[in-house]
Amino acid sequence: MNGREVVKKLSGLEAGERCFIKWWRRENDFVDYELVDSFIEHAGAEQEFAGYELLNLQQMWETLQSSTRGLVTREKRGQREVIVWTHREASGKDHTEVCNFTPQTVMAIFDVETRGNVLDS
């Protein structure tokens, strides 16, 4: 299927149903994850996909946790839920950040930690 076909299928879903998309190419050489809105914005008719799966926030959180092996945790702070993320800076020092628990933050941390190289089945 091409990008236009996938976008057409995604456009019919309710916003709450379509937080993240996990997709793979025919070559099966890697799997990619994106926010659905970003995928819709950038998918082109010339792109070919072997398949895709939609993920909700909890499923993507679990993917992030398994990819970072203990570098992220969720905490309740007052009325909000946050991500506590420990990562190594370019200087070699560990740095801890506290971020709001949102789809955008989960995706941003995932992108930094995986550097866009996701091998998956």
All heavy atoms as an XYZ file, in Angstrom:
990
protein
N       0.837     -1.166      0.000
C       0.000      0.000      0.000
C       0.886      1.235      0.000
O       1.984      1.215      0.539
C      -0.965     -0.036      1.173
C      -0.353      0.249      2.528
S      -1.447     -0.088      3.906
C      -0.978     -1.770      4.231
N       0.383      2.287     -0.577
C       1.184      3.513     -0.623
C       0.726      4.494      0.458
O      -0.259      4.277      1.145
C       1.170      4.148     -2.020
C      -0.174      4.731     -2.416
O      -0.941      5.206     -1.582
N      -0.459      4.699     -3.702
N       1.478      5.575      0.588
C       1.205      6.563      1.630
C      -0.187      7.150      1.559
O      -0.835      7.351      2.584
N      -0.650      7.416      0.364
C      -1.984      7.996      0.210
C      -3.061      7.043      0.732
O      -4.019      7.469      1.379
C      -2.235      8.334     -1.265
C      -3.572      9.052     -1.457
C      -3.819      9.485     -2.890
N      -2.706     10.275     -3.380
C      -2.242     10.230     -4.628
N      -2.811      9.445     -5.505
N      -1.233     10.979     -5.003
N      -2.908      5.747      0.468
C      -3.886      4.765      0.938
C      -3.903      4.678      2.471
O      -4.974      4.598      3.075
C      -3.564      3.393      0.347
C      -3.766      3.321     -1.152
C      -3.167      2.071     -1.780
O      -2.156      1.557     -1.267
O      -3.719      1.623     -2.799
N      -2.726      4.719      3.078
C      -2.662      4.657      4.535
C      -3.297      5.905      5.135
O      -4.090      5.826      6.076
C      -1.205      4.489      5.026
C      -1.141      4.539      6.548
C      -0.607      3.190      4.510
N      -2.962      7.073      4.597
C      -3.519      8.331      5.102
C      -5.035      8.329      4.995
O      -5.733      8.764      5.918
C      -2.906      9.542      4.359
C      -3.685     10.810      4.646
C      -1.446      9.708      4.744
N      -5.573      7.815      3.915
C      -7.027      7.752      3.733
C      -7.673      6.908      4.836
O      -8.690      7.294      5.404
C      -7.365      7.185      2.356
C      -8.830      7.199      2.034
C      -9.086      6.723      0.619
C     -10.574      6.714      0.336
N     -10.876      6.255     -1.023
N      -7.054      5.771      5.162
C      -7.583      4.918      6.228
C      -7.496      5.608      7.587
O      -8.403      5.517      8.400
C      -6.830      3.589      6.269
C      -7.141      2.688      5.109
C      -6.373      1.398      5.217
C      -6.674      0.518      4.010
N      -5.999     -0.775      4.101
N      -6.395      6.302      7.824
C      -6.201      6.968      9.110
C      -7.129      8.157      9.297
O      -7.545      8.463     10.414
C      -4.757      7.442      9.256
C      -3.685      6.362      9.292
C      -2.299      7.000      9.320
C      -3.885      5.434     10.469
N      -7.456      8.824      8.229
C      -8.281     10.029      8.312
C      -9.694      9.735      8.799
O     -10.357     10.613      9.329
C      -8.335     10.720      6.952
O      -7.043     11.156      6.598
N     -10.146      8.510      8.666
C     -11.486      8.146      9.102
C     -11.593      7.801     10.569
O     -12.679      7.556     11.074
N     -10.491      7.803     11.291
C     -10.503      7.427     12.697
C     -10.713      8.638     13.602
O     -10.357      9.755     13.247
C      -9.172      6.765     13.067
C      -8.822      5.476     12.337
C      -7.423      5.036     12.714
C      -9.822      4.387     12.658
N     -11.254      8.388     14.764
C     -11.382      9.427     15.774
C      -9.990      9.803     16.266
O      -9.099      8.957     16.340
C     -12.216      8.923     16.956
C     -13.664      8.663     16.619
C     -14.425      9.929     16.311
O     -14.161     10.959     16.968
O     -15.273      9.890     15.418
N      -9.790     11.047     16.650
C      -8.473     11.536     17.086
C      -7.922     10.712     18.250
O      -6.735     10.429     18.292
C      -8.560     13.007     17.453
N      -8.752     10.325     19.191
C      -8.292      9.550     20.338
C      -7.816      8.154     19.989
O      -7.052      7.546     20.718
N      -8.269      7.634     18.870
C      -7.888      6.292     18.449
C      -6.540      6.259     17.752
O      -5.987      5.202     17.553
C      -8.914      5.737     17.451
C     -10.298      5.542     17.970
C     -11.202      5.040     16.867
O     -11.130      3.846     16.542
O     -11.961      5.863     16.318
N      -6.041      7.396     17.357
C      -4.888      7.394     16.461
C      -3.759      8.285     16.952
O      -3.386      9.253     16.320
C      -5.317      7.806     15.063
C      -6.039      9.127     14.997
C      -6.494      9.401     13.573
N      -7.136     10.671     13.465
C      -6.547     11.776     13.022
N      -5.311     11.753     12.630
N      -7.218     12.896     12.959
N      -3.198      7.910     18.067
C      -2.106      8.686     18.648
C      -0.777      8.417     17.921
O      -0.089      9.342     17.529
C      -1.979      8.301     20.112
S      -1.759      9.670     21.200
N      -0.411      7.151     17.770
C       0.867      6.758     17.185
C       0.651      5.735     16.078
O      -0.314      4.981     16.104
C       1.779      6.117     18.241
C       2.068      7.009     19.402
C       1.306      6.961     20.558
C       3.120      7.918     19.347
C       1.577      7.789     21.630
C       3.399      8.749     20.418
C       2.628      8.687     21.556
N       1.599      5.708     15.155
C       1.593      4.690     14.122
C       2.963      4.021     14.108
O       3.992      4.685     14.196
C       1.235      5.261     12.727
C       1.143      4.134     11.692
C       2.206      6.358     12.304
C       0.536      4.577     10.360
N       2.953      2.713     14.054
C       4.154      1.900     13.879
C       4.050      1.365     12.455
O       3.047      0.747     12.104
C       4.133      0.754     14.899
C       5.192     -0.294     14.697
C       4.985     -1.417     15.716
C       5.933     -2.551     15.486
N       5.713     -3.653     16.468
N       5.039      1.639     11.627
C       4.954      1.197     10.239
C       6.270      0.571      9.785
O       7.309      0.791     10.379
C       4.543      2.337      9.311
C       5.445      3.530      9.307
C       5.316      4.665     10.063
C       6.617      3.734      8.509
N       6.332      5.540      9.787
C       7.140      5.000      8.838
C       7.271      2.964      7.546
C       8.294      5.501      8.234
C       8.413      3.470      6.944
C       8.910      4.727      7.284
N       6.160     -0.226      8.743
C       7.339     -0.883      8.200
C       7.250     -0.948      6.683
O       6.172     -0.900      6.109
C       7.550     -2.269      8.804
C       6.346     -3.156      8.755
C       6.048     -4.087      7.818
C       5.263     -3.184      9.688
N       4.849     -4.698      8.106
C       4.352     -4.157      9.248
C       4.977     -2.466     10.862
C       3.173     -4.440      9.933
C       3.800     -2.757     11.529
C       2.913     -3.736     11.076
N       8.430     -1.025      6.081
C       8.522     -1.040      4.621
C       8.505     -2.474      4.102
O       8.672     -3.417      4.857
C       9.812     -0.353      4.169
C       9.939      1.060      4.658
C      11.142      1.780      4.158
N      12.374      1.003      4.247
C      13.524      1.407      3.761
N      13.619      2.552      3.140
N      14.611      0.666      3.889
N       8.356     -2.598      2.813
C       8.373     -3.919      2.178
C       9.697     -4.643      2.412
O       9.735     -5.862      2.522
C       8.128     -3.796      0.678
C       6.740     -3.321      0.337
C       6.498     -3.375     -1.169
N       5.262     -2.729     -1.526
C       4.059     -3.265     -1.388
N       3.935     -4.470     -0.902
N       2.984     -2.593     -1.742
N      10.777     -3.878      2.499
C      12.095     -4.475      2.703
C      12.241     -5.070      4.097
O      13.179     -5.828      4.353
C      13.204     -3.425      2.495
C      13.266     -2.883      1.096
C      12.318     -1.703      0.867
O      11.516     -1.349      1.766
O      12.364     -1.140     -0.237
N      11.340     -4.709      5.013
C      11.354     -5.208      6.393
C      12.689     -4.968      7.082
O      13.106     -5.745      7.928
C      11.008     -6.695      6.424
C       9.722     -6.953      7.157
O       9.135     -6.056      7.739
N       9.279     -8.188      7.121
N      13.396     -3.899      6.716
C      14.707     -3.630      7.292
C      14.632     -2.815      8.579
O      15.592     -2.770      9.333
C      15.620     -2.941      6.274
C      14.992     -1.687      5.672
O      13.781     -1.461      5.862
O      15.721     -0.949      4.993
N      13.532     -2.165      8.839
C      13.349     -1.447     10.093
C      11.879     -1.158     10.309
O      11.059     -1.289      9.416
C      14.160     -0.146     10.135
C      13.615      0.950      9.248
C      12.753      1.900      9.765
C      13.973      1.024      7.912
C      12.254      2.905      8.956
C      13.479      2.035      7.101
C      12.617      2.971      7.619
N      11.580     -0.766     11.534
C      10.237     -0.339     11.906
C      10.372      1.110     12.346
O      11.347      1.485     12.980
C       9.688     -1.206     13.061
C       8.391     -0.644     13.608
C       9.496     -2.636     12.608
N       9.386      1.928     12.015
C       9.419      3.316     12.443
C       8.153      3.618     13.233
O       7.120      2.984     13.034
C       9.517      4.258     11.242
C      10.076      5.617     11.612
O      10.366      5.854     12.799
O      10.211      6.455     10.718
N       8.273      4.580     14.132
C       7.153      5.030     14.958
C       7.021      6.528     14.769
O       8.021      7.244     14.730
C       7.428      4.754     16.442
C       7.519      3.299     16.806
C       8.688      2.575     16.572
C       6.449      2.651     17.396
C       8.781      1.242     16.923
C       6.536      1.312     17.755
C       7.708      0.616     17.514
O       7.799     -0.706     17.865
N       5.787      7.009     14.680
C       5.535      8.442     14.540
C       4.208      8.777     15.200
O       3.342      7.911     15.366
C       5.403      8.843     13.061
C       6.648      8.779     12.242
C       6.402      9.287     10.835
O       6.083     10.484     10.679
O       6.529      8.481      9.900
N       4.051     10.051     15.497
C       2.720     10.542     15.837
C       1.891     10.449     14.563
O       2.392     10.736     13.462
C       2.784     11.992     16.309
C       3.444     12.219     17.665
C       3.807     13.682     17.838
C       2.528     11.752     18.780
N       0.655     10.041     14.670
C      -0.178      9.881     13.478
C      -0.303     11.197     12.708
O      -0.214     11.213     11.485
C      -1.566      9.308     13.843
C      -2.533      9.407     12.676
C      -1.429      7.870     14.278
N      -0.477     12.298     13.424
C      -0.612     13.588     12.741
C       0.622     13.913     11.904
O       0.508     14.427     10.794
C      -0.886     14.704     13.743
C      -2.259     14.570     14.390
O      -3.131     13.868     13.814
O      -2.461     15.145     15.469
N       1.791     13.603     12.414
C       3.034     13.835     11.680
C       3.114     12.912     10.462
O       3.517     13.331      9.379
C       4.228     13.601     12.603
O       5.425     13.724     11.898
N       2.713     11.664     10.641
C       2.711     10.714      9.530
C       1.799     11.205      8.413
O       2.181     11.216      7.238
C       2.264      9.331     10.017
C       2.214      8.307      8.928
C       3.342      7.583      8.587
C       1.035      8.067      8.226
C       3.303      6.635      7.580
C       0.978      7.128      7.220
C       2.119      6.414      6.894
N       0.595     11.624      8.777
C      -0.372     12.107      7.782
C       0.195     13.308      7.031
O       0.055     13.418      5.821
C      -1.725     12.456      8.460
C      -2.433     11.161      8.884
C      -2.607     13.288      7.541
C      -3.675     11.370      9.726
N       0.856     14.176      7.755
C       1.413     15.386      7.152
C       2.539     15.086      6.156
O       2.686     15.779      5.156
C       1.937     16.291      8.269
C       2.399     17.642      7.807
C       2.825     18.518      8.972
O       2.164     18.483     10.019
O       3.836     19.224      8.809
N       3.323     14.032      6.415
C       4.515     13.788      5.608
C       4.445     12.593      4.666
O       5.339     12.432      3.833
C       5.729     13.624      6.524
C       6.021     14.859      7.304
N       5.737     14.970      8.648
C       6.534     16.049      6.931
C       6.075     16.173      9.062
N       6.566     16.850      8.047
N       3.436     11.742      4.785
C       3.368     10.544      3.936
C       3.084     10.942      2.496
O       2.180     11.729      2.223
C       2.298      9.596      4.447
N       3.862     10.388      1.596
C       3.687     10.680      0.185
C       3.158      9.479     -0.574
O       3.353      8.335     -0.162
N       2.507      9.743     -1.682
C       1.937      8.673     -2.503
C       3.022      7.739     -3.023
O       2.770      6.562     -3.281
C       1.149      9.265     -3.662
N       4.249      8.245     -3.156
C       5.333      7.422     -3.690
C       5.913      6.458     -2.655
O       6.635      5.523     -3.001
C       6.458      8.303     -4.256
C       7.275      9.048     -3.216
C       6.600     10.262     -2.588
O       5.519     10.697     -3.050
O       7.147     10.777     -1.604
N       5.603      6.657     -1.375
C       6.103      5.773     -0.329
C       5.301      4.484     -0.311
O       4.071      4.505     -0.390
C       6.011      6.439      1.033
C       6.967      7.592      1.210
C       6.759      8.257      2.555
O       5.730      8.887      2.776
N       7.727      8.096      3.440
N       5.996      3.368     -0.200
C       5.349      2.065     -0.133
C       5.525      1.474      1.262
O       6.624      1.482      1.812
C       5.943      1.118     -1.174
C       5.555      1.447     -2.598
C       4.066      1.228     -2.878
O       3.474      0.280     -2.323
O       3.498      2.017     -3.658
N       4.443      0.947      1.808
C       4.443      0.359      3.144
C       3.970     -1.087      3.071
O       3.015     -1.397      2.360
C       3.513      1.142      4.076
C       3.902      2.590      4.218
C       3.321      3.567      3.421
C       4.864      2.967      5.124
C       3.685      4.892      3.539
C       5.247      4.295      5.252
C       4.651      5.265      4.456
N       4.643     -1.942      3.831
C       4.207     -3.334      3.915
C       3.071     -3.465      4.923
O       2.213     -4.332      4.784
C       5.368     -4.234      4.312
N       3.079     -2.603      5.931
C       2.023     -2.664      6.930
C       2.197     -1.594      7.986
O       3.199     -0.884      8.015
N       1.199     -1.508      8.846
C       1.250     -0.546      9.944
C       0.350     -1.028     11.062
O      -0.508     -1.898     10.870
C       0.827      0.851      9.481
C      -0.636      0.986      9.135
C      -1.558      1.395     10.096
C      -1.103      0.684      7.865
C      -2.903      1.514      9.789
C      -2.440      0.806      7.553
C      -3.337      1.222      8.509
O      -4.665      1.327      8.204
N       0.570     -0.456     12.229
C      -0.235     -0.752     13.401
C      -0.423      0.551     14.165
O       0.517      1.334     14.300
C       0.520     -1.763     14.274
C      -0.148     -2.126     15.553
C       0.715     -3.081     16.389
O       1.693     -3.646     15.881
O       0.378     -3.227     17.580
N      -1.620      0.794     14.631
C      -1.880      1.985     15.441
C      -1.659      1.648     16.913
O      -2.014      0.563     17.365
C      -3.307      2.484     15.223
C      -3.609      2.968     13.809
C      -5.063      3.371     13.696
C      -2.701      4.103     13.421
N      -1.069      2.585     17.621
C      -0.791      2.405     19.039
C      -1.403      3.543     19.839
O      -1.376      4.695     19.397
C       0.719      2.401     19.292
C       1.555      1.384     18.521
C       3.036      1.640     18.754
C       1.199     -0.024     18.911
N      -1.899      3.212     21.012
C      -2.381      4.269     21.898
C      -1.223      4.730     22.780
O      -0.096      4.206     22.687
C      -3.596      3.801     22.706
C      -3.283      2.652     23.635
O      -2.175      2.496     24.134
N      -4.285      1.819     23.884
N      -1.468      5.688     23.634
C      -0.413      6.266     24.461
C       0.211      5.222     25.379
O       1.432      5.172     25.535
C      -0.962      7.452     25.266
C       0.012      8.203     26.158
C       1.234      8.698     25.381
C      -0.695      9.377     26.824
N      -0.589      4.369     25.975
C      -0.053      3.341     26.875
C       0.841      2.363     26.119
O       1.915      1.989     26.603
C      -1.191      2.590     27.589
C      -0.701      1.524     28.547
C       0.175      2.056     29.671
O      -0.039      3.150     30.182
N       1.183      1.289     30.068
N       0.441      1.945     24.936
C       1.262      1.018     24.152
C       2.594      1.651     23.757
O       3.640      0.999     23.806
C       0.504      0.567     22.904
C      -0.677     -0.323     23.217
C      -1.579     -0.496     22.013
O      -1.941      0.474     21.349
N      -1.938     -1.740     21.720
N       2.570      2.928     23.378
C       3.812      3.594     23.001
C       4.684      3.811     24.226
O       5.912      3.720     24.135
C       3.510      4.915     22.286
C       4.726      5.527     21.640
S       5.382      4.485     20.325
C       7.046      5.146     20.212
N       4.077      4.082     25.379
C       4.838      4.203     26.614
C       5.583      2.897     26.895
O       6.764      2.905     27.248
C       3.921      4.569     27.780
C       4.612      4.458     29.105
C       4.401      3.515     30.064
C       5.660      5.299     29.607
N       5.247      3.717     31.121
C       6.031      4.805     30.866
C       6.316      6.413     29.105
C       7.030      5.386     31.633
C       7.310      6.999     29.862
C       7.659      6.494     31.112
N       4.916      1.778     26.740
C       5.548      0.479     26.963
C       6.686      0.243     25.964
O       7.732     -0.309     26.324
C       4.502     -0.631     26.888
C       3.534     -0.586     28.060
C       2.287     -1.433     27.874
O       2.177     -2.158     26.849
O       1.407     -1.363     28.757
N       6.510      0.687     24.735
C       7.575      0.588     23.725
C       8.756      1.449     24.133
O       9.919      1.019     24.038
C       7.038      1.017     22.342
O       5.941      0.172     21.985
C       8.118      0.936     21.280
N       8.490      2.666     24.613
C       9.557      3.543     25.076
C      10.297      2.920     26.250
O      11.534      2.903     26.277
C       8.989      4.911     25.477
C       9.969      5.895     26.118
C      11.092      6.261     25.153
C       9.240      7.139     26.597
N       9.568      2.392     27.204
C      10.210      1.773     28.370
C      11.117      0.623     27.959
O      12.238      0.510     28.455
C       9.159      1.258     29.351
C       8.568      2.323     30.219
C       7.711      1.714     31.295
O       6.780      0.979     31.001
N       8.038      2.013     32.528
N      10.660     -0.224     27.071
C      11.493     -1.360     26.667
C      12.698     -0.904     25.849
O      13.750     -1.528     25.898
C      10.671     -2.406     25.915
O      10.258     -1.918     24.668
N      12.573      0.197     25.130
C      13.684      0.711     24.328
C      14.739      1.417     25.160
O      15.903      1.480     24.775
C      13.169      1.689     23.272
O      12.314      1.045     22.382
N      14.345      1.976     26.302
C      15.275      2.767     27.116
C      15.810      2.006     28.321
O      16.668      2.524     29.026
C      14.610      4.067     27.606
O      13.453      3.738     28.379
C      14.244      4.965     26.443
N      15.311      0.839     28.581
C      15.794     -0.019     29.661
C      16.018      0.733     30.977
O      17.136      0.857     31.470
C      17.071     -0.737     29.222
C      16.835     -1.695     28.065
C      18.108     -2.312     27.546
N      19.036     -1.422     26.881
C      18.870     -0.880     25.675
N      17.774     -1.114     25.009
N      19.792     -0.110     25.139
N      14.928      1.268     31.511
C      14.975      1.879     32.833
C      15.324      3.349     32.893
O      15.465      3.896     33.978
N      15.471      4.009     31.763
C      15.827      5.432     31.776
C      14.623      6.346     31.948
O      14.791      7.539     32.166
C      16.575      5.811     30.490
C      17.897      5.090     30.254
C      18.495      5.527     28.929
C      18.859      5.339     31.396
N      13.412      5.805     31.811
C      12.200      6.615     31.963
C      11.267      5.963     32.977
O      11.146      4.745     33.043
C      11.443      6.806     30.619
C      12.247      7.623     29.647
C      11.049      5.482     30.005
N      10.645      6.820     33.780
C       9.610      6.372     34.707
C       8.478      7.392     34.670
O       8.673      8.535     34.251
C      10.133      6.247     36.159
O      10.642      7.517     36.573
C      11.205      5.192     36.267
N       7.308      6.958     35.104
C       6.160      7.862     35.223
C       5.877      8.095     36.691
O       5.943      7.176     37.489
C       4.922      7.239     34.577
C       4.868      7.445     33.115
C       3.878      6.564     32.403
N       2.484      6.716     32.747
C       1.528      5.963     32.216
N       1.809      5.036     31.326
N       0.281      6.140     32.576
N       5.556      9.343     36.999
C       5.216      9.708     38.375
C       4.028     10.644     38.361
O       3.796     11.356     37.391
C       6.388     10.429     39.050
C       7.614      9.593     39.246
C       8.744     10.360     39.919
O       8.521     11.518     40.352
O       9.852      9.806     39.999
N       3.311     10.636     39.460
C       2.222     11.586     39.678
C       2.794     12.725     40.500
O       3.371     12.510     41.558
C       1.093     10.874     40.424
C      -0.205     11.544     40.328
C      -0.894     11.213     39.030
C      -2.383     11.410     39.239
N      -3.032     11.984     38.123
N       2.694     13.929     40.003
C       3.160     15.115     40.733
C       2.001     16.095     40.788
O       1.688     16.748     39.800
C       4.372     15.735     40.048
C       5.551     14.780     40.011
C       6.837     15.472     40.236
N       7.931     14.511     40.287
C       9.169     14.793     39.962
N       9.485     16.007     39.558
N      10.098     13.877     40.056
N       1.398     16.148     41.954
C       0.201     16.969     42.089
C      -0.911     16.369     41.245
O      -1.206     15.191     41.336
N      -1.491     17.193     40.402
C      -2.598     16.755     39.555
C      -2.141     16.230     38.192
O      -2.953     15.823     37.387
C      -3.575     17.918     39.333
C      -4.236     18.391     40.597
C      -5.100     17.303     41.215
O      -5.814     16.587     40.528
N      -5.014     17.160     42.532
N      -0.845     16.267     37.941
C      -0.382     15.867     36.614
C       0.543     14.661     36.675
O       1.179     14.391     37.685
C       0.300     17.027     35.911
C       1.554     17.497     36.577
C       2.095     18.764     35.921
N       3.378     19.094     36.507
C       4.497     19.244     35.845
N       4.496     19.150     34.531
N       5.620     19.521     36.453
N       0.585     13.963     35.554
C       1.482     12.832     35.412
C       2.685     13.293     34.610
O       2.542     14.024     33.623
C       0.772     11.682     34.701
C       1.488     10.387     34.809
C       0.611      9.214     34.413
O      -0.460      9.417     33.827
O       1.040      8.089     34.691
N       3.874     12.888     35.039
C       5.101     13.324     34.388
C       5.985     12.131     34.045
O       5.825     11.036     34.599
C       5.911     14.319     35.261
C       5.115     15.590     35.517
C       6.360     13.678     36.565
N       6.911     12.373     33.144
C       7.952     11.407     32.811
C       9.243     11.914     33.443
O       9.590     13.088     33.284
C       8.148     11.297     31.287
C       6.863     10.847     30.600
C       9.317     10.373     30.953
C       6.911     10.930     29.088
N       9.919     11.051     34.148
C      11.240     11.368     34.671
C      12.216     10.605     33.784
O      12.196      9.378     33.729
C      11.384     10.964     36.152
C      12.775     11.292     36.663
C      10.310     11.654     36.990
N      13.055     11.357     33.077
C      13.944     10.800     32.056
C      15.395     11.118     32.404
O      15.777     12.277     32.507
C      13.565     11.390     30.705
C      14.446     11.052     29.547
C      15.100      9.888     29.309
C      14.725     11.901     28.427
N      15.776      9.961     28.115
C      15.566     11.185     27.559
C      14.354     13.196     28.091
C      16.037     11.719     26.364
C      14.813     13.728     26.900
C      15.637     12.992     26.047
N      16.172     10.089     32.592
C      17.597     10.252     32.849
C      18.351      9.884     31.581
O      18.170      8.789     31.041
C      18.056      9.357     34.013
O      17.276      9.682     35.158
C      19.524      9.552     34.318
N      19.180     10.804     31.107
C      19.945     10.536     29.883
C      21.323     11.158     29.983
O      21.574     12.033     30.812
C      19.191     11.050     28.648
C      18.872     12.501     28.682
N      19.652     13.445     28.089
C      17.846     13.179     29.272
C      19.119     14.643     28.283
N      18.027     14.512     29.004
N      22.204     10.694     29.158
C      23.584     11.182     29.154
C      23.713     12.348     28.190
O      23.308     12.271     27.040
C      24.520     10.062     28.730
C      25.966     10.494     28.811
C      26.877      9.456     29.313
N      26.461      9.018     30.641
C      26.990      7.988     31.271
N      27.945      7.319     30.719
N      26.571      7.636     32.443
N      24.269     13.444     28.684
C      24.511     14.620     27.847
C      25.790     14.422     27.036
O      26.571     13.505     27.300
C      24.648     15.860     28.726
C      23.377     16.231     29.432
C      23.533     17.474     30.281
O      24.612     17.675     30.876
O      22.568     18.254     30.341
N      26.020     15.292     26.075
C      27.220     15.218     25.240
C      28.488     15.309     26.085
O      29.522     14.742     25.735
C      27.201     16.326     24.191
N      28.403     15.991     27.208
C      29.561     16.140     28.097
C      29.885     14.854     28.848
O      30.924     14.756     29.494
C      29.299     17.255     29.104
O      28.235     16.879     29.975
N      28.982     13.870     28.774
C      29.200     12.609     29.474
C      28.534     12.530     30.832
O      28.563     11.495     31.479
N      27.920     13.625     31.269
C      27.240     13.641     32.567
C      25.787     13.209     32.408
O      25.148     13.513     31.409
C      27.298     15.041     33.170
C      28.680     15.478     33.553
C      28.648     16.826     34.239
C      30.059     17.219     34.634
N      30.069     18.452     35.412
N      25.297     12.523     33.431
C      23.882     12.153     33.437
C      23.045     13.370     33.794
O      23.425     14.179     34.638
C      23.618     11.040     34.446
C      24.070      9.684     33.939
O      24.317      9.559     32.724
O      24.184      8.752     34.752
N      21.920     13.483     33.138
C      21.007     14.602     33.354
C      19.599     14.040     33.485
O      19.199     13.159     32.728
C      21.081     15.557     32.156
C      20.160     16.721     32.273
N      20.369     17.751     33.157
C      19.004     17.006     31.624
C      19.384     18.630     33.039
N      18.542     18.198     32.117
N      18.843     14.535     34.451
C      17.466     14.093     34.646
C      16.526     15.231     34.295
O      16.703     16.362     34.753
C      17.233     13.637     36.097
O      18.110     12.542     36.368
C      15.794     13.185     36.301
N      15.551     14.914     33.465
C      14.523     15.886     33.082
C      13.168     15.378     33.522
O      12.901     14.183     33.494
C      14.499     16.077     31.565
C      15.722     16.765     31.023
C      15.595     17.084     29.549
O      14.550     17.648     29.145
O      16.523     16.764     28.818
N      12.311     16.298     33.904
C      10.932     15.986     34.243
C      10.055     16.651     33.194
O      10.126     17.865     32.990
C      10.569     16.495     35.657
C       9.109     16.204     35.965
C      11.479     15.852     36.700
N       9.272     15.833     32.479
C       8.469     16.321     31.354
C       7.013     15.904     31.549
O       6.735     14.859     32.142
C       8.951     15.699     30.044
S      10.728     15.735     29.790
N       6.099     16.681     31.015
C       4.690     16.290     31.039
C       4.509     14.993     30.267
O       5.165     14.763     29.249
C       3.818     17.380     30.419
C       3.706     18.593     31.316
O       3.739     18.483     32.529
N       3.583     19.756     30.707
N       3.619     14.161     30.747
C       3.321     12.888     30.085
C       2.306     13.159     28.977
O       1.105     13.218     29.214
C       2.785     11.867     31.094
C       2.486     10.532     30.488
C       3.498      9.742     29.985
C       1.178     10.070     30.425
C       3.230      8.500     29.427
C       0.890      8.831     29.868
C       1.914      8.045     29.368
N       2.818     13.374     27.771
C       1.980     13.634     26.602
C       2.479     12.773     25.444
O       3.635     12.317     25.455
C       2.058     15.111     26.165
O       3.395     15.388     25.710
C       1.684     16.061     27.289
N       1.653     12.570     24.435
C       2.127     11.829     23.257
C       3.357     12.477     22.622
O       4.295     11.780     22.225
C       0.923     11.874     22.304
C      -0.256     12.013     23.197
C       0.211     12.881     24.333
N       3.379     13.790     22.561
C       4.506     14.490     21.939
C       5.801     14.258     22.717
O       6.866     14.056     22.106
C       4.207     15.994     21.840
C       3.090     16.346     20.894
C       1.688     16.087     21.456
O       1.498     15.862     22.661
N       0.706     16.095     20.581
N       5.724     14.277     24.040
C       6.919     14.049     24.857
C       7.393     12.612     24.744
O       8.597     12.357     24.608
C       6.639     14.396     26.335
O       6.162     15.742     26.416
C       7.880     14.246     27.176
N       6.474     11.668     24.794
C       6.854     10.255     24.637
C       7.573     10.059     23.305
O       8.629      9.427     23.238
C       5.618      9.338     24.756
C       5.954      7.908     24.345
C       5.066      9.365     26.179
N       7.049     10.655     22.237
C       7.657     10.502     20.915
C       9.014     11.181     20.851
O       9.966     10.629     20.287
C       6.718     11.079     19.845
C       7.097     10.710     18.429
S       6.695      9.001     18.045
C       8.333      8.316     17.912
N       9.138     12.355     21.437
C      10.413     13.077     21.416
C      11.500     12.292     22.148
O      12.621     12.159     21.645
C      10.252     14.465     22.037
N      11.176     11.752     23.307
C      12.158     10.959     24.057
C      12.511      9.700     23.273
O      13.685      9.327     23.163
C      11.635     10.616     25.469
C      11.484     11.891     26.294
C      12.561      9.618     26.169
C      10.747     11.696     27.615
N      11.516      9.054     22.701
C      11.756      7.843     21.908
C      12.706      8.142     20.750
O      13.656      7.393     20.507
C      10.423      7.291     21.388
C      10.565      6.002     20.630
C      10.643      4.798     21.300
C      10.616      6.001     19.249
C      10.780      3.605     20.604
C      10.745      4.819     18.546
C      10.822      3.618     19.226
N      12.476      9.243     20.054
C      13.343      9.617     18.929
C      14.776      9.870     19.371
O      15.724      9.447     18.711
C      12.794     10.846     18.203
C      11.587     10.536     17.339
O      11.348      9.344     17.020
O      10.873     11.489     16.975
N      14.948     10.559     20.489
C      16.298     10.833     20.992
C      16.988      9.527     21.387
O      18.141      9.284     21.026
C      16.262     11.809     22.192
C      17.614     11.870     22.895
C      15.836     13.190     21.732
N      16.295      8.696     22.120
C      16.906      7.467     22.632
C      17.214      6.448     21.533
O      18.208      5.744     21.616
C      16.026      6.839     23.712
C      16.007      7.623     25.001
C      17.352      7.633     25.712
O      18.172      6.698     25.536
O      17.605      8.590     26.474
N      16.375      6.351     20.526
C      16.608      5.360     19.464
C      17.405      5.938     18.301
O      17.840      5.193     17.432
C      15.281      4.797     18.917
O      14.536      5.856     18.319
C      14.479      4.095     20.007
N      17.557      7.266     18.276
C      18.247      7.959     17.185
C      17.667      7.562     15.825
O      18.378      7.505     14.832
C      19.741      7.669     17.219
C      20.424      8.222     18.435
C      21.893      7.854     18.440
N      22.541      8.290     19.654
C      22.614      7.568     20.773
N      22.056      6.392     20.828
N      23.217      8.039     21.836
N      16.378      7.226     15.814
C      15.714      6.886     14.562
C      16.047      5.507     14.033
O      15.605      5.128     12.963
N      16.805      4.724     14.763
C      17.193      3.382     14.329
C      16.443      2.343     15.139
O      16.885      1.955     16.217
C      18.703      3.162     14.505
C      19.496      4.135     13.682
O      19.188      4.380     12.529
N      20.536      4.699     14.280
N      15.317      1.897     14.637
C      14.511      0.935     15.362
C      14.440     -0.348     14.561
O      13.910     -0.384     13.459
C      13.082      1.462     15.624
C      12.301      0.468     16.457
C      13.142      2.813     16.311
N      15.021     -1.391     15.102
C      14.921     -2.722     14.518
C      13.932     -3.485     15.365
O      14.083     -3.569     16.568
C      16.266     -3.435     14.501
C      17.334     -2.756     13.650
C      18.675     -3.458     13.859
C      16.946     -2.769     12.195
N      12.927     -4.016     14.751
C      11.821     -4.613     15.487
C      11.228     -5.694     14.622
O      11.469     -5.758     13.431
C      10.790     -3.529     15.791
C       9.786     -3.926     16.837
O       9.079     -4.916     16.642
O       9.718     -3.219     17.844
N      10.402     -6.482     15.209
C       9.708     -7.488     14.399
C       8.239     -7.201     14.348
O       7.718     -6.416     15.038
C       9.931     -8.875     15.015
O       9.544     -8.899     16.361
